[in-house]
């Protein structure tokens, strides 16, 4: 079973994550930030994984610490659950439309963390979620998981649609990349 669970407690947040990469799309998510909860549920559903994520953060300050720390712990769990990465497809990409918005996601589970984020978001907030935190969450996630991730919002008008397409597309690309397709390690170097 490709599973992991971790807790990270600081003066700014207390995050618990449990993940099953071979799960059944079940989620139990509570961060205190409604829009962020919804985005994490969409990611897990489209990735075909089970995700439990409970977060308590200093939301009286702002959402930054909570969102970023969720990315850190989720990334750590993904890395642990993938283990030696033997047999995974490694790469994933998806072009996802959400009404008038179109988002392209490409990722490589390479153990070389890197984020390219090209998205023009005009709104400052959606509910209690700061839109600038999309890139901060993704950066924390890829740095801990060891993933190269390219996010390109090709066009769109509605920022809710753009962000929702990012999380859904990320889930779909991740599902491709973690799929077991062989008994081999997908690298000519012999390691990832």
C-alpha positions in Angstrom: 0.0 0.0 0.0 1.3 3.4 -1.0 0.3 5.3 2.2 1.8 7.9 4.5 0.7 10.0 7.4 2.5 12.9 9.1 1.8 15.6 11.7 3.7 19.0 11.7 3.2 21.3 14.6 4.7 24.8 14.9 3.7 28.0 16.7 1.8 29.0 13.5 -0.1 25.8 12.6 -0.9 22.2 13.4 -1.2 20.0 10.3 -2.1 16.3 10.1 -2.2 14.6 6.7 -2.9 11.0 5.8 -2.8 9.8 2.2 -3.4 6.7 0.2 -2.3 6.9 -3.4 -4.2 3.7 -4.2 -7.3 5.0 -2.4 -10.9 5.4 -3.4 -11.3 9.2 -3.7 -12.4 9.6 -0.1 -11.6 12.9 1.5 -11.9 14.3 5.0 -10.5 17.9 4.8 -10.8 20.8 7.2 -8.4 23.8 7.1 -10.7 26.5 8.3 -10.5 28.0 4.8 -13.6 26.9 2.8 -12.4 27.6 -0.7 -9.0 25.8 0.0 -10.9 22.8 1.4 -12.8 22.6 -1.8 -9.7 22.8 -4.0 -8.0 20.0 -2.0 -11.1 17.9 -2.3 -11.0 18.5 -6.1 -7.3 17.6 -6.3 -7.8 14.3 -4.4 -10.9 13.3 -6.4 -9.3 13.9 -9.7 -6.1 12.2 -8.6 -8.0 9.1 -7.5 -6.4 9.2 -4.0 -7.7 9.2 -0.5 -6.8 12.2 1.5 -7.4 13.2 5.1 -6.1 16.7 6.0 -6.8 18.5 9.2 -5.3 21.9 9.8 -5.5 24.5 12.6 -3.6 27.6 11.9 -3.3 31.2 12.9 -6.1 32.4 10.6 -6.6 35.4 12.8 -3.3 36.6 11.3 -4.0 35.4 7.7 -4.2 32.2 5.7 -0.6 32.2 4.6 0.9 29.9 7.3 -1.9 27.4 7.1 -2.0 27.1 3.3 1.8 26.9 3.0 2.2 24.4 5.8 -0.5 22.2 4.3 1.6 22.1 1.1 4.7 21.2 3.1 3.1 18.2 4.9 1.1 17.0 1.9 4.3 17.1 -0.1 6.2 15.1 2.6 3.4 12.5 2.6 3.4 12.2 -1.2 7.2 11.6 -1.2 6.9 9.0 1.5 3.9 7.2 -0.1 5.7 7.0 -3.5 8.6 5.1 -1.8 11.3 4.1 -4.3 9.1 5.1 -7.2 9.7 1.8 -8.9 7.2 1.3 -11.8 5.5 4.7 -11.7 4.7 6.4 -15.0 6.6 9.4 -13.6 5.3 12.0 -16.0 1.8 13.5 -16.2 0.1 16.2 -18.2 -3.4 17.5 -18.6 -5.2 20.2 -20.5 -8.3 21.1 -18.4 -11.1 23.4 -19.5 -13.3 25.0 -16.9 -16.0 27.0 -18.7 -14.1 29.9 -20.4 -10.7 29.1 -18.7 -8.1 26.7 -20.0 -5.2 25.4 -17.9 -2.2 23.3 -18.9 -0.5 21.2 -16.2 2.7 19.2 -16.8 4.7 17.4 -14.0 7.6 15.1 -13.5 8.1 13.1 -10.3 11.9 13.5 -10.7 13.1 14.3 -7.2 14.1 17.7 -8.7 11.7 20.2 -7.2 10.8 23.1 -9.5 7.7 25.2 -10.0 6.8 27.2 -13.1 3.6 29.1 -12.4 2.2 31.3 -15.1 -1.2 32.5 -14.1 -2.8 35.9 -14.2 -5.1 36.1 -11.2 -6.8 39.5 -10.6 -8.9 38.8 -7.5 -7.2 39.3 -4.2 -9.5 36.9 -2.3 -12.0 34.1 -3.0 -13.9 33.7 0.3 -11.2 33.7 3.0 -8.6 32.3 0.6 -5.8 34.7 -0.7 -5.4 34.0 -4.4 -1.6 34.6 -4.1 -1.5 31.5 -2.0 -2.1 29.1 -5.0 1.6 29.5 -6.0 2.8 29.4 -2.4 0.9 26.1 -1.8 2.2 24.6 -5.0 5.8 25.6 -4.3 5.7 24.1 -0.8 4.1 20.9 -2.2 6.7 20.4 -5.0 9.7 21.3 -2.9 8.8 18.6 -0.3 7.5 16.0 -2.8 10.4 16.3 -5.3 8.2 17.2 -8.3 8.9 19.5 -11.3 5.6 21.2 -12.0 4.6 23.6 -14.8 1.2 25.4 -14.4 0.1 27.6 -17.3 -3.3 29.3 -17.3 -3.6 29.8 -21.0 -6.7 32.0 -20.9 -9.8 32.8 -18.9 -11.8 35.6 -17.3 -13.1 34.1 -14.0 -10.4 33.6 -11.4 -12.5 31.0 -9.5 -12.6 29.0 -12.7 -8.8 29.4 -13.3 -7.9 28.2 -9.8 -10.4 25.4 -9.9 -8.9 24.2 -13.2 -5.4 24.3 -11.7 -6.3 22.0 -8.9 -8.4 19.6 -11.1 -5.7 19.5 -13.7 -3.0 18.9 -11.1 -5.1 16.0 -9.8 -5.4 14.5 -13.3 -1.7 14.9 -14.2 -0.7 13.5 -10.8 -3.0 10.5 -11.4 -1.1 9.7 -14.6 2.3 10.2 -13.1 1.8 7.9 -10.0 0.2 5.1 -12.0 2.2 1.9 -11.9 3.0 0.9 -15.5 6.0 -1.5 -15.1 8.4 -3.1 -12.7 11.2 -0.7 -13.8 12.4 2.5 -12.3 11.6 5.2 -14.9 15.1 6.7 -15.1 18.2 5.9 -17.1 20.2 7.0 -14.1 18.8 4.1 -12.1 17.4 6.4 -9.4 14.9 9.2 -8.9 
